[in-house]
Amino acid sequence: MTREKSPKSDLEQLAISSMEKLRLNTYPGRGIVMGFNKQGDQAIQIYWVMGRSENSRNRILVQEGNVVKTKPFDASKVKDPTLIIYTAMKEVRGGHLVSNGDQTDSIAQIIEKGGTFGEGLRERTYEPDAPNFTPRITGEYSSESESPFFILSIIRKDPFSDRPIHNLQLYKPESGTGKCIHTYEGDGNPLPSFKLDPYLVTLEGSIDQIAQTFWDLLNAENRVALAVKGVDIRTGKVDFKIINQLGNK
């Protein structure tokens, strides 16, 4: 007797559709995903790096304790470390930070002094890399409260002025899903900034399986590195999986 598969929910269909759009995007840039695994017992953070230039592609992600950083694969080829070498993932006072730049460390410093994630971003702006003006994307998973939650932030340039536009979303997704944000809507010259709301994706399997799923979604020519961090909701134990295009060093 053949067992029929139960129809996918509207939520699952939406997430699958969004992931297909990500697969077809040749250059989403740097990206963040945060949510819960299918079992609902682990908070998941994903960070990926992409690059078009030799300087951008000459990078790997490395884990040092509970910190993940970008580092050059070949230090002799580094032309300008500004904006490409930074702490990508860090834990501070029960807050698990992830970002595409040096705001990871500056936010951590504010939180260490008793401040908040939002306060750490208040004076920050988009990256000074004209003509792209790359958005700063940042996330936090907070395990300190009785009800864990996620925050995603994007700071991009106002199209009519030099002012930064801050968008921040606090959410708690269903198990097996997360929300995704990245720096660009696609390839271009200049690169078009991501202007959409964080969108739904699926998070199924172990952190190794989740890492492989998203690595396979990213454009093979432009992907550089990807890290997945899993935080046990009950114990706070942290696990990592890192994939580097240039191999681990």
C-alpha positions in Angstrom: 0.0 0.0 0.0 1.5 3.3 -1.1 1.5 6.0 1.6 0.6 9.4 0.2 2.7 12.3 1.2 0.8 15.0 3.1 0.4 18.3 1.2 2.9 21.0 2.0 1.5 23.9 4.0 1.3 27.4 2.5 4.2 28.4 4.8 6.4 25.5 3.4 5.4 26.4 -0.2 6.4 30.0 0.4 9.7 29.0 1.9 10.5 26.6 -1.0 9.6 29.3 -3.5 11.9 31.8 -1.8 14.8 29.3 -1.8 14.4 28.7 -5.5 14.7 32.5 -6.0 17.9 32.5 -4.0 19.2 29.6 -6.2 18.5 31.6 -9.3 20.2 34.8 -7.9 23.7 34.9 -9.3 24.9 37.4 -6.8 23.0 37.9 -3.5 26.3 39.1 -1.9 26.7 38.4 1.8 23.7 36.8 3.5 22.3 36.0 6.9 19.6 33.4 7.8 18.3 32.8 11.4 15.6 30.5 12.7 14.9 27.2 14.4 15.7 23.7 13.2 12.9 21.2 12.4 13.0 19.7 15.9 12.7 23.2 17.4 15.5 22.5 19.9 18.3 24.4 18.2 18.6 28.0 17.0 20.3 28.3 13.7 22.4 31.1 12.3 23.8 31.1 8.8 26.3 33.5 7.3 27.7 33.4 3.8 30.3 35.4 1.8 30.4 35.8 -2.0 32.8 37.7 -4.1 33.4 38.9 -7.7 37.0 40.4 -7.4 40.2 38.5 -6.5 40.4 40.5 -3.3 36.9 39.4 -2.2 37.4 35.8 -3.3 40.7 35.5 -1.4 38.9 34.7 1.9 37.9 31.9 4.1 35.8 31.7 7.3 37.6 30.3 10.4 36.3 29.3 13.8 38.2 30.5 16.9 36.4 29.1 19.9 32.8 30.5 19.7 33.9 33.2 17.2 33.8 33.0 13.4 36.0 35.4 11.4 36.8 36.1 7.8 40.5 35.7 7.0 42.6 35.9 3.8 43.4 32.5 2.2 46.6 33.9 0.8 47.8 36.9 2.8 50.3 37.9 0.0 47.4 38.7 -2.3 45.5 41.0 0.0 45.1 44.5 -1.6 42.8 46.1 0.9 41.5 44.4 4.1 39.0 47.2 4.8 35.4 45.9 4.7 36.5 42.3 3.9 38.3 41.1 7.1 36.1 41.2 10.2 34.3 39.1 12.9 31.2 37.5 11.4 29.8 35.6 14.5 30.3 36.3 18.2 28.5 35.6 21.5 28.1 38.2 24.2 25.9 38.0 27.3 23.6 35.4 25.9 23.3 37.3 22.6 24.6 35.5 19.5 25.6 38.2 16.9 26.2 37.7 13.2 27.0 40.4 10.6 28.7 41.3 7.4 31.2 43.8 8.9 32.9 45.3 11.9 29.6 46.1 13.5 29.7 42.6 15.1 32.5 43.8 17.4 31.1 47.3 17.9 27.7 46.0 19.0 29.3 43.4 21.3 31.2 46.3 23.0 27.9 48.2 23.6 26.2 45.1 24.9 29.1 44.4 27.3 28.6 47.8 28.7 24.9 47.1 29.4 23.5 48.4 26.1 21.3 46.8 23.5 21.6 45.5 20.0 19.6 48.4 18.7 21.8 50.9 20.5 24.8 49.3 19.0 23.5 50.0 15.5 22.0 53.5 16.1 25.1 55.4 14.9 26.1 52.9 12.2 25.6 53.5 8.5 26.0 51.6 5.2 29.4 50.7 3.9 31.5 53.5 2.3 32.1 51.5 -1.0 30.7 53.9 -3.6 29.0 53.4 -6.0 27.6 50.2 -4.4 27.0 51.6 -0.9 26.6 48.0 0.4 24.0 47.6 3.2 25.1 46.5 6.6 23.2 43.4 7.6 23.2 42.2 11.2 21.3 39.6 13.3 21.0 38.6 16.9 19.6 35.5 18.5 18.8 36.2 22.2 18.6 33.3 24.6 18.4 35.3 27.7 14.7 35.7 28.0 12.2 32.9 28.7 11.0 33.1 25.1 14.0 33.2 22.7 13.7 35.6 19.7 15.6 36.8 16.7 16.3 40.3 15.3 17.4 41.1 11.8 18.6 44.5 10.8 19.6 46.1 7.5 21.1 49.6 7.1 21.0 50.9 3.5 21.5 54.2 1.7 18.5 56.4 1.1 18.3 56.6 -2.7 17.6 60.4 -2.6 20.3 61.4 -0.1 23.4 60.2 1.8 21.3 59.4 4.9 21.2 55.8 6.1 17.8 54.0 6.3 17.5 51.6 9.3 15.1 48.6 9.1 14.8 46.2 12.0 12.6 43.2 12.4 12.0 41.1 15.6 10.5 37.7 15.0 10.1 34.1 16.3 9.7 31.7 13.4 8.0 28.3 13.3 10.3 25.2 13.8 12.0 24.3 10.6 12.0 27.8 9.2 14.0 30.9 9.3 14.3 34.3 7.7 16.9 35.4 5.2 18.4 38.7 4.3 21.3 39.6 2.0 23.1 42.6 0.7 22.1 42.7 -3.0 19.1 41.9 -5.0 21.3 40.5 -7.8 24.3 41.2 -9.9 24.8 44.6 -11.6 27.0 47.6 -11.9 26.5 49.2 -9.4 25.2 46.4 -7.3 21.5 46.9 -6.5 20.9 46.9 -2.7 18.5 44.4 -1.2 15.2 46.3 -0.6 12.9 43.5 0.3 11.7 42.4 3.7 13.5 39.4 5.3 12.0 36.3 3.5 11.1 32.8 4.7 13.4 29.8 4.1 13.4 26.2 5.4 15.9 24.8 7.9 15.8 21.0 7.8 18.3 18.4 9.0 21.5 18.7 11.0 23.8 21.8 10.8 26.0 19.9 8.3 22.9 19.2 6.1 21.7 22.8 6.4 25.2 24.1 5.5 25.2 21.9 2.4 21.7 22.9 1.4 22.5 26.6 1.4 26.0 26.1 -0.1 24.4 24.3 -3.0 21.9 27.2 -3.4 24.6 29.8 -3.8 26.0 30.5 -7.3 29.0 28.2 -7.7 31.1 30.8 -9.5 30.7 33.5 -6.9 30.3 31.7 -3.6 33.3 32.1 -1.2 32.5 30.7 2.3 29.6 29.7 4.5 29.2 29.1 8.2 26.3 27.5 10.1 26.0 27.9 13.9 23.6 25.9 16.0 22.7 26.9 19.5 21.0 24.3 21.8 18.0 26.2 23.2 18.1 24.2 26.5 21.8 24.0 27.3 23.3 26.9 25.2 25.9 24.4 23.7 27.2 25.8 20.3 28.2 23.8 17.2 29.6 25.0 13.9 29.9 23.9 10.3 32.1 25.8 7.9 32.5 25.4 4.2 35.2 27.3 2.3 35.5 27.4 -1.5 39.3 27.6 -1.1 39.5 24.9 1.6 40.2 25.3 5.2 43.5 26.8 6.4 
